[in-house]
Amino acid sequence: MGNSLGVTFPKEVLDHLGIQHGDEVKFDLQNGSVDIKKKAQLKLPKGVDADFLEQMNDMMTEYDDTFKGLVNR
């Protein structure tokens, strides 16, 4: 698995999350915990790059408080 480690999850957990073989999974790290979610399947308009949108979303999430603080400046 390259420079990563592999992990297995009980079938009940995967069923609860709606995750099946081949699905992409998103990990959100916050305050020492990890949220595991099935990555949403979006149909983007032609010419819109999914990786760019994901990076923008990650940036907006990471700097949300900073952006909110700029509103009143």
N, C-alpha and C positions, 0 to 999 in steps of 0.2 A: 504494500500500500504506500509506496514511496516513503516520504519522511513522516507519515502519519501512523496512527495505531488503529486497528480494527476493533469494533465493538459489536456485540450481538445484543439484541433486545428480545424479551419474551414476546411470543405471538400476541398475547393479550394487549401489550403496550402498542404494538404495531397496528393491531386492529382498532384500538381506541383512537389512534392518530390518523387512521385511514391510509396508512403507508403500505405500499406493496412493492415487490421487487421491481427495481428500475426507477422508482420515484426519486425525485430530488428532495433532500431534507435541509431545512434551515435551522441553524443553531444561533440563538441570541444569548450573548453572555452579559449578565448584569449582576453586580453586587455579589459575586461568588456563587451565583446559580446559573443554570443553563435551561433555557426554554427550547424544546425541540418541537418543530412544526413541519408538516408537509409543505414543501414549497408550492405556492400557488401557481397554477398554470394560466398564464395570461396570453391572450391573443392580441399582439401588438400590431398597430398599423404598419404597413410596409415602410421600411426605412428607419424604423425606431429600434435602437439597439437595447436589448434586455439587460445586458451587463452594465451599460451606462446608467440606465434607470435604477438598477440595484445599487450601484455605487452612490448615486445621488441620494437615494433613500437612506442608505447607511450614514452618509454625511449629515443629512437633515436630522436624523435621529440622534447622532452623536453630539451635534451642536445646537440642538433644539433650545436649550436654556440661553445660549449665547444669542441666537436669533431673536428670541423673545425679549431679551435685555436691550437689544438695539432699537426696538419699537419706540421706546420713550426717549430716545436721544435726540 
